[in-house]
Amino acid sequence: MKLQRHGVIACLALTAVLGLSACGSDNNEPTATSASGSAAAVDCGKGTLNAQGSSAQKNAMAEWIKAYQQKCAGTTINYEPSGSGAGIQAFIAGTADFAGSDSALKPEEQPQADAKCSGGKAIHLPMVTGPIAVAYNVSGVDNLQLNPATLAKIFAGKVTKWDDAAIKADNPDAKLPATTIQTVHRSDESGTTDNFTKYLSKAASADWTLDHAKAWKAPGGTGAKGSDGVASSVKGADGSIGYMELSFAENSGLKKAKIKNGAGEYTELTGEAAGKTIAAAKVEGQGDDLKMSIDYNTTEAGAYPIVLVTYEIVCSKGLPADKLPLVKGLLGYAASSDGQAQLSELGYAPLPDSVRTKVEAAVKNLS
């Protein structure tokens, strides 16, 4: 399935405007029409929200902000796709009302974030599930297939030519050039990097010994800021390969490698295939803290195994009175069935309903 045809390009254009003008009715309980044609109530707040973090979710956030502001007058919502690490630091510093992060708070970050929540804790609300594409630009090569070990060797700098025996073994019928491999990674601290390296450490531990982190640790390669920067670098250099959230690969017209999953299948990246991995994920947080654990070695047939979950990190209690209605209104819309229905049109995989309803309930409990 080509997710781009559903309007990813149009959505990406929206992200250039991070603070959209307020418009719509003064009615405090307007309705919004979902992708399925149904209408759902939207709880409107007033005022200004400033949030930042994950660039992987910026297409989703731009669409939610646009829809919310069209229905809720008197609102200005700014989302800066500064990267997960920067978003968390902004939340801790008190300059972001909530943060988007593609990985959970580190143990040392949790108490710092909690300190910003009077009488409560900072919690993780999974809101966006994004497949991570392994995109490549190699002249004459289509339908590239990679198993986890080969992928780990490429990004660890152990496989340096496209006609290496390891890549040939994954692609016995392909005509592979002797071109030097140019890997592209994130230069900024990124939850996408954290999740990509977590996948490598779980699915190819013998070949990826660098564990996982938001900051890229492997030697060599080229760094680029944001998923859009990685996509641009890959598109501009023959022989290159990089990792990025799916919609950025789609918008750049990049080829995406099929990845071998725990069932032994080389799986094409589609929203449906990524959704199968998310559906098997487990909630490991307590109460309204909904941190998730992903099985990167899932044996589910047809599952694409490299996925990430973007959390909105927000105070469970202690939100300023002038911010609370707007935070609950925006995040409530994002967690609604209508808000999640928009994601499949943008290159993401909507939350399984079993998780979505928990997120929706947690948003209602914010105070």
N, C-alpha and C positions, 0 to 999 in steps of 0.2 A: 504494500500500500504506500502511495506517495502522499505523506501527510502535508506536503507543501501545498498541494492543490486546495486544501481546505482553508487557506487564508493565512498561513504563517507570515508571508511577506507583509501583508497588510497590518498584521499585529505588530511586527517588529518596528514598523514605522511609528507606531504609537509610543514606543519607548523613548523616542527622541524628546518627548514632552513629558517630563517627570512630574510637573505640577500642572494639572489640567484645570481649566476654568470651571467653576461651579455653574450648573444649570439645572433646570427641571422645576418641579412643583415645590411649593412650600408645604405640601401635605407631609405629615410626619410618618405616614405609613403608605408610601407609594408601592407600586408593583413594578417588577422588572420581568421582561419576557425572556425566557431561557432559550437555548438552542433547540430544545425540543418543542418550543411553542407554548409551553405552560407559563403561568404567571405566579410569582411568589412575592410575599411581602418583604420589604426591605426596611430595616430599622435605621432611621436617619439620625445622625448626630450633626453637630455644627462645629465650625472652627477649623483648625489646621492640625494635620498630623505630619510628622517628619519621621520617615523610616528609611533604613538602608540595609545593605547586605548582599546576599546571593545575587550574582548576575544570571545564574541559571533560571531563576524564576521571573526575571524582569518582564518577559513577554506576558506571562500570566498576570502579574501584578498590574501591568499597564492596562490590560483588558478589564480587570476587576475595578480598578480606579475609574476608568472611563465610564463603565456601566453604573457604578455607584454615584459618581458625581452628576451624571445625567439625571438621576432620580432624586438627589438630595441637594437642595439649594443650601448655600452658605457653607460649603465644605471646600477645603483645599488640601489635597493629599499629595505629598512629595515622596517618591521612592527613588533613592539613589542606588544603582547597582554597583556598589563599591567593592563587592567581594564579601564572602562570609566572615573572614577574620576581621575586616574593618567594621562590618555591621555589629558584630559582638562587642568590639571595643567602644563603638559609639553608644550602644545600649548601656554598657557599664559606666561610660562617662556621662550619661544622662542627656546626650544630644540626639538620641533616636527613641521614639516612643515604643517601637518594637523593632526587632532585628530579624532579617531573613538569613538563615544559615543552613547549608547543605550537610552539616554534621552537628552533633549534639555538643553542648558546652563541655569543655574539658573539666576534670575534677577541680583544678585550681581556679577556673573561671566561674563555676557555679556559685560559690559564696560571694564573689564580687558582684555577680548579677543579682543574687538574692538581696544584697544590701540596698539595691535600688527599689525594692518592693516592700513598702511599709506594711508589716503584718502578714506578709506572704512570701512566696518563692517565685523565681523565674521558671516558667514551664515551657515545654516544647510542644507546639501544635503542628503536626504534619499537615501541610496544606497543598504542596505540589510534589508530584512524583514524576521525575524526569529521567528518561533513558539517557545514558551516556553513550554517544556515538564514538566509534573509532573511525575517524575520517581520514582518507588518504588521497594523494594526488600522484599517481604513477602512470606515465604515458603508456598506453597499450594494455593496461591491466584493469579488468573489470571483475566483479564478483569475487573479490579477495576473501579468503577464508583464513581465520587464525584461531589456533587453540590457545588456552591461557598461558602455557609455557612459552610458546613462540612470542606471544604478545609481551610477556615479561622480559624475555631476552632482548627484544627490540628496544624497549624503553629503558632497560638497564645498560644498553650499549654493548651487549654481548653479540648481537646479530647486527651487522653493519651494512650489508648489501642485500638488495632485493632478490637476488638469485641464490641466497643462502639455502643450504640443504634443508634447514628447518622450515622455511617458508615454502620451499618446493614440496615438502612432505604434506603440507596442508593444502597445496594447490597443484596436484599432480598433472592436471591438464592445462595449466596456465603457462604462457610464455613470459617468463620473468626476466627483466633486464638486469644488467650488472650495476645499475645505478646505486650510488651511495644513499643510504637511508638518512633522512633528516627528521629527527623527532622534534615535535613542538609541544611544550608544556606551559602551564600557567606560570607567569612571573610573580603574580601576587598571591598572597595566602588565599586558598580557595577550598570550599567544601567539595567542589567537583574533583579537585586533586585528591583530597582526603578519601573520597569514595572510590575513585579510580584506583588509587594505591591500596586501599583496603581490599578491593576486589582482587588485585594482583597478589596481595599477601595471603589471601584465603584460598584462591583458586590455583596459584602457582608458587607456593611457598618455597620450593626448592630453587627456583630461578629468580624470585624477587625476595631479597633478604633485607630490604630497607624499611620494613613495616609500613605504616601509613601515617600521613601527616598532611596538614593543609599546605605546608611549604614543600616544594619539590626538592627531593634529596638526591636523585640519581645524577651521575656526572654527565656532562655533554648535553647536546640538544640546544634548542633555541627557546627562550622564554618569551611569552606574549601576555599582555594584560587582558584579562577577561576572556570569556568564551568566544566573544566576537573577534578578539585579537588573535586567538589561536586559529579560528576558522579562516581569517584573512591570511595568516602566515602560511597555512597549509595550501590554500588556494593559489598563493603566489609563487610556490616553489615546487617544481617537479621532483619527485622522489620523497616527498614529505608525508608525515603521518602525525596525527594529533588526536587528543580526546576533547570532547566538548558536549554540552547538552544538545540534544537532537535538533531542536529548532534552528540552531545556529548552523549546523551542517546542512540542513534543508535549505535555509535561506541563501547559503553560499553555493548551492548546487554541487556539493561535494559527494563523492562516492563513500559508502559506508561498508566497513568490513562485516562479514558474518562471523559471529563468535561461537565457539563450541561450548555448549553448556554441560551440566553434570549428567545429562541423559545421553551424551555423546553425539549431539546434533549440532551442526553448524547452523545457527539461527539468524535469520534476517531481522534487523531492528525495525519493529513496528510498535505502535502503541499497544496493540493487543498482546504481543509477545512480552513486552516489558510489564504489562499489567499482570501477567501470570506470575512473575517473580514477586511483585508487590503483594499480590493476594496471599502469597505464602509467608510474608514477613510477620513477625510477632511484635506486639506491643510489650515493651519491657519496663516502661515507666510505671509509676504508682499514681493512682487517682487521676487527676486531670493532666498530669505530666505524661505525655504520650510518645516518649522516645521509642523508636522501632529498631528491631534487629532483622537484618536482611540475610537470607541464605544465598550467598553468591555461588554455591555449588548445587543449586536446586536441580532436582532430577525431573521436574515437571516438563512434560513433553511440550515442545514449542516455546519454551520460556527463553527470553533474552536476559542474560544474567547480570549485565552491568547497568545498574540503576542507582539513582539517588533519591532521597527524600529531603525536600526543603522544609525546614521548620520555621514557623514564626515564633520567635522567642519573646515572651511577653510576661508581665507581672500577673500572677494569679489574683493577688490582692494589692491594694495600695496605688492603683492607677489614679492620677489626678482627676478630680471631679469634672474638670472641663474637657478632659480627653476620653474619659471612660465611654460615653455613648458612641463616640465616633470610632474608637477602637473596636468596640463590640459590633457596631453596625457594619464596618468594612469586613472584619474577619468573619462575622456571621454570614455575610453574603458570600464570601469566598468559600466557606465550608458548606454552604447550602447545596442541594442537588442541582440547582440551576447554575450556581457558580462553578461547580466541578464539571458540569456538562460542557462548559466552554473549553475545558482543557484539551479534550481530544481533538478539537479543531486547531489547536495551537502547537501540536507536536508533543504533548505530554500524555501521561496516563492518569485518568481520574482516580481518586482514592476509592478503594473498595468500600461499599456501603457500610460494611461492618466497622470500618475505621472512621469513615466520614461522620457517622452519627455520634461517635464518641467525641470527635473534634467539635462538632456543632454544640454538643452538650457542655463541653469545657468552655467554649466561648461564652455561652450563656451564664456560666458561673463566675466570669471575671467580675471583679469588684474593686 
